[in-house]
Amino acid sequence: MSVKQELLTIVGEQNITDLHAERKVYSHDLAPLPSEVSWLFKSTPDLVVKPRTKEQVSEILKIANKYKIPVTPRGAATWGYGGAVPTKGGILLDLTGLDRILEFDRKSGLIKVECGVVWQSLINLLDGSEWRLPVCPSSSPSSTVGGWAATGGLGYGSLKYGRFVDNVVQATVALPSGETVTIDKISTPLTLEQAFSSEGVLCIFLDLTLRLAPKLEAEEPFLAYFYQLQGALKAANRVLELTKPDTLVLRAFGFLKARRDKPIKSIEDAESGAILFGLFNGSKAEVEGWLKAFRDIALEFGGNVRPSGEAWDEWNERFYPLRIKKWGPTVLTSDVLIPVRALHDMILYSWKLGKESGMDVELEAIFTSPEHVLYFPLFLSDERKPLKYLSHTAITKKLIDEAVKHGGRSYGYGIWNSFHLKKSEPERKKELIRLKKQLDPNNILNPGKTFEARSKFGLALPASLYSLFLDTLWVFGKVL
């Protein structure tokens, strides 16, 4: 019996395909592989399998181990670093079919969901209840619960409620062997802390039990426009000192201003234009006090406080930073976690890179604590111009290098940022390698990424050579 036939007995004919056109769809995520480097990896899977139950996931992994076939787990693929892209072909495990709400205890506020549940569907489910999500990603309209657990867990609400992992009671995961285990903060052989952000190289999230937050008496968004970036940054710091927002976001528009007004020709010009928005929730008295404080702070630093209706419009649009993609048509980004004190320098550096490369840029920063901010500039490129697009991909390295200089790190690694893990988080790399050897001796689960970039030929790409290659690409791109 062939591998495909064995898998057919598990998931059925309707949930497996080896048709090239269908497999090709799974060969990239948010950012397509440049054709000039795609030959290094076998990014098109040999089979696409769509399990519907955790038992099916377990059996698929057991077969993969039996034949030593690589398995790439995939949710909605809203990430752009290659984490859900095969490097050696094999089986692509599309987990979006595990999309059930398993339990919802309306008294305790605990909800158990499968990994393929989309965040927006959870938001809709809770809309009429006494509970709300404490945290959710900026990609909520399309991203999945399991995908965010595997790739990060910082976003809207983190300023008040912490990381996603801090709001998870337990999870069921499939280990590379196919064994399914329940993990929590002290479990063995894997804890929640170790599994979260492991990018699918240690386990596959099957279901998660989330601790919801109670809806509070009052909830009100806030919004102010600033003509100077410095004013917005100073206001943000003061807001963090004097109020307790659920969410605080700074957005600046950079070269997109050229589409509406005049080209920005210098870094000094780029200093103009930013918005600050977010959400307060608490008792009615608390929210009223914080809103008054926000108005006073914004006015002090040159801001134009907008009416409640406009603030609600901005808040309701918070999940759509990728709306600029229609002008691209390709978006390049590099999410970095940096100290708040470094945000001004990182914004100016991003604008500088955009000017040098000719790419328009939109900048967004979500404050995840009073000390740290999740910063993700979005650069518009065009994959239809292959040489130019290839040179543009080097921008991720430059942004991460700059973040590390300021005491920050890459928010995720996948294939393209795997070279930065040792520099950004050396102890975490050691732990990942130790756990990988322990849990996945056959190296079948999401191989060739996160702590190393390994080609389809089995060769690890040297970090120094890759770094030189990207630096050369950047220089080359400036003369194209």
N, C-alpha and C positions, 0 to 999 in steps of 0.2 A: 504494500500500500504506500502511495506517495505521500509527501508531507501535505500537499493540498487535500488529498482524500481524507487524511486523518483529521485535518482541520474542518473539513466539510461535515464530518460526523459530530463535531462539537457545536458549530454555529449555524449550519445549514447553508444551502446554496445561495440564498439571497443575501447573505452577510459576508461573502468573500468574493474577491475578484482578482484576476490576473490580467485583465485587459489593459493594454498600454495606456490608452487615453485616460482611463480612470486612475491608474497608478501614478501617472505624471502629475496629476493634481496635487498629490501629496509630496512632491519633490522640493517644495519650498514652503516657507512660512510668510510672515509679513514682508520680509525683505528677500527678493529673489537672489539666488546664487548667480554671480557674474559668470558668464560662459567661459571666461578665460581661466577661472580657477575651479569650475565645477567638475572638470575631468579628474581632479584629485579625489573626489568622493563619488560613491555610487548612491546618489541622492534619490533616485527613483526606486521604490521598494519592489521586491519580486511579487509580493502578495499584499493586498490590503484586506484586513480582517476586522469585522465590526461586531465585537461581543456585545451581548445584552445583559449578561449577569456576571457577578464576580466569580462564580464557579467556572464560567467559560474562560475568563481571563487566566485563572489558575491553570486550567488544562492546556491552554495555548502555550503558556510559559514552560510547562513540563515537556511538551513536544519540542519547543525551541531548544531546551537544554539537551534533550535526547539527540537531536541532530546538530547541535551547536550552531543554531541559526540566530543572527542578531534580531532583536525586537526593539522597535522604536515606538514608545507610547506617544499618543497625540490627543490633545483636546481640541480647542478651537484654533490653535496655531496663531494667536494674536501677538505673539512675541516675535522679535526680529533677529534673534541670535543663532538660529539653527538648532535650538534644543529639541524641536519636534521633527527634524529633518534627518532621514537616514544618512549614514556615512558609508555603510557597507551593504546597502540593499536590504534583503531579508524581509521580515514581516513588519508591516506598519499596522499598529494597533489603534484603530480609531475608537476612542472611548466615549464619544458623544452619545452613544446609545444607552449608557448607564446614566439616565437622567431622571430618576425617580426621587420623590420626597418620601423617605421611608418612615419617619416618625416626626410628630410635632406636638410637644407637650406645652400647651398654652398656659399652664400654671407655672411651670419652672422656667419657661423660655428656652428650652433645649430643642434643637431641631437636627435631625439626622438626614443627610442628603447624599445621593450618589455623586461620584466625581464628575459626571458629565452634565450636571445641572448648571444652567447658565445663570449668572448673577442677577440679570434683569428679571428672570422668572421668579427668583426668590424675593426680590424687591416688590414685585407685583403681588405675590402671595401674601406678604406681610402687610400690605398697604391698608387692609381693613382690620388689622389686629392691634393688640396692645404692645406689640413688639416691633423692633426694627433691627436692621443689620448694624452692628457696631462699626465694622469696617468693610470696604469693598474696593475693587480696583477701578482705575479710570477707564478700563476697557469693559466695564460691566455689561453693556448691551450684547456682547458676543462671547466674552471669555467665560471659562468654566471654573467651578469651585476647585476641582482637582488640579487644573492647570495653574491657578494662582498659588495654591499650596506648594506646588512643585517649583515655582519660579520666583517667588518673592514674598508677597504678603504684606507690603506697605502700600498705603493709598489713602483714599478719603476715609476720615474717621480715626486714622492712626494717631493724630495729635491728641485725641481725648482717650481712645480705647487701646492704644498700643498696636502691636503687630497682629496679623491674622492668627499666628500660632498661639498668641496669648488668649485668644477667644475660642480656641478649639479644646474640647474636653478629651476627645479620643478620636482615633481614626482606624479604619481597617485598610491594610495595605497588602499587596501581593509582593512577596520577595522574589528575586530573580529565579529562584528554584521552583516557583509556583506555589509555595506554601503561603497561606493567608494568615495574618496575625493581626491582633488588635494592639495598637500602640498608644501610649500616653506619655506623660512627662518623665516617668521612671522605668518604662518598659525595656526589656531586652528581647532580641539583640539590637533593637533600634528604638530610639525615643522620638517623640514628636519633633523636638528641636533638631535632631539629626536628619530626619526625613524631610522637614520643610526646607525648601530652596535647594534640595539635592538634585533638582532638574532631571528627574527620571533615571538617574544612573544607579540608585540604590533600591528603589521600590516603585510600585505603581499605587497611587492612592485609589481606593475603591469606594469608600464612603467616609464621611466626616461628620462628627457630632459637634455642632456649633452652639456656643452660648450667646443668645441674643441679648440686645440691650432694650430695656423698657422705654417706650415712648414717654417723653417728659411733657410737662405742662405746656411749655411754649417752645416754638421753633421758628427761627427767623433768619433768612440769609442777609448778607450785607455786601455792598459793592461800592467801590470808589475808583474813579479814573485819576491817574497822575500824569502830569506832563513831563515829569523827570523821574527816571528810574531810581535815583538816589532817594527821592522823597518816598516812593513806594516801599523801598527797602527799610528805611528808617521807621516808617509807619508800621510795617510788618513786625519789626522787632518790638516796638512799643505795644502793639496789640498782644503779642505773646507775653509781655510783662504784666499788663494791666487787665487782661480778660482771659476767659477760658473757652476758646472756640472749639467746636467739634472738628472743623476743617478750616484751613487757611491756605489759599492758593494765590500765587503771583504769576501773572501771565504777561509777557512782553512780545511785541510783534515784529521787531527787527525789520528785515528787508521786505516783508510783505507790505510795508508802507509804500513801497515803490509802485505797487499796483493801484493804490488809491490816491497817492499824493505826489511826492517827488522822490527820486532816488536818494538813498542815504549814502553819502560819499565818504564819511569818516566815522571813526568810533565816537567822536563827540556828538555827531548827529544822532547816532544810535542810542545815546543816553535818553532820548525823548520817548515817552510813551510806555505806560504799563498800567495794568489794572490789578486791583487787590479784591478778592472776593472770598466768601466762605459762609459758614453757618454757625449760629449760636443756638444751643438748646439747653434748657434747664427750667427752673421755676419762672413764672411770668416776671417777677421782680428782677431776677438775675438777668434774664434776656434783655429787658428794658434798660437795665443799667449798663450792660455790655454794649448795646447798640448806641447809647449816648456816648460812651467812652470811645467807640469806633469813630463816630462822627467828629468828636473833638480831636482825636488823633489825626484823622485824615485831613481835616482843615489845617491843623498845625503844620503839616508837611506838604501843603500845596495840593491836596486831593480834592476832587469834585465828587461828593457823596451823591449817589444816585437813589431815586425813589425805590420803595419796596417792590413795586411791580417789575422794574428793571432788574433788581437784585434776584427776584424769583426766576426771571427769564434766564439770567446767567447761570444760576444754580441748576436749573432744569436742563441746561445745555452742557453741564460739566463733563459729561461722559463722551464728548465728541471732539477731542483735540485733533483727531485724524481727519477732520473735515477739510483740511488743507490739501489732502492727497489728490483731490480732483484737479489741482493745478500742477501736480508733479510730473508724471502720475505715480512716481515711486517715492516712498518716504524712507529716509535713513534716520536712525536715532541711536543714542547711546545713553541709557538711563544710568545715572550715577548717584550715589548717596554721599552727600558732602556736608561739612559743617556749615551752619547758617552764615558764619562770618565770611565764608568763601564764595557766597552766592554772587555778589556783585562782580568779582573778578571772573567767575566762570561764565556769567552772562556776556561780559565784554569779550572774553576769549571766543565764545561761540559766534558772536557777531563778526569778529575778526576772521574766523575760519569761513564763515558764510561769504564774506566779501572776497576773500582770497580765491575761493572755489567757484564763485558765481552762483551759489545756491541760496535760494530764499530760506528763511528760517522762522519758525515760531517757537517760543520758549515758554515752558511751564515748570513751575516749582511747587510741589506740595510739601508743606511743612509737616514732618512726621513726629517731631518733638520740638521743644524749645531750642534744642541744640543742633538738630539735623534736618536736612531738607532733601527730598527726592527730586532730582533735577533732570528733566528730559527735554532737550532741544530736538525739534523735528526739522530735518533738512529735506528740501524738495529736490529730488534728482529725477533722472529719466533712464530707466533700464533699456529703452529702445536705442540709446546711444551708448553702445557697449564700452568703448574705451573711456569715455568721460565718466560713465557710471562706475566702472572699475576703480578709477582714481578717487571717486567720491567715497567709496567704501572705507578708505583709509581714515576718514574723519572719526570713526569710532575709537581707533587707537589714540589719536591725538587728544580727544576729550577725556579718555580714561587716564592717560598719562598726566594730564593737567589736574584731574581730580585727585589722583594719588599725591601729587605735589602739595595739595592743599589739605591733606589728611583724610581724603575720601577714598572711595572704592567703586568698582563697577557694581551695579545692582544685580547683574546676572552675567553668565559666562557662555553657555552653549558651546558652539564651535568657535565662533569668531573672537570671543573674548577670553577663551580658555587660557591663553598665554598670560593673562593678567592676574590669574588667581594667586600664583605664588607671590607676586609682588604686593597684591592687595591684602590677601588673607593667608599667609604662609601656614599657620597652624591649622586652619580649616582644610587646606589642601592635603596636609598630612593625614588628617582624620578621614577625609573622603577616600583617599587611597587605601587606608587601613580597612575601612568598612567595605569598600569595593572588593578587595581581595577576600575578605571574610564571607561576604554575602553572595558574591557573583564570581566564583572561581573560573567559570567558563566565559566570562566577559560577554554575555549575550545581551544585557539590558542597556540600551542606549549607548553603545560603545563609541569611542573616539571623540569625546567632547567633555566639557566642564573642567576637568583637571588636566586634559591633554587634547590636542587636535591630532587625530590619527587618520591617515588617508585610507582609501579602500585597498591599498597595497600592503597595509599593516605597518607602515612606517609612521612614527611620530614626527610631526613637523617641528623642527627646532625653533624655539622661541626667538633666538637671536636672528635667525634667517628670516623668519616671518616679520619681525619688527623692521628689519632693513628693507624688506620687500614693500611694506606698507609706507614707510617713509619715502622710498623711491617713487611709489605710485603718486603720493601727494605732490611731490615736486613736479613730476611728469604732468599731472593733471592741471597744474597752474599755467602750463604753456600750451595746452590743447585749445 
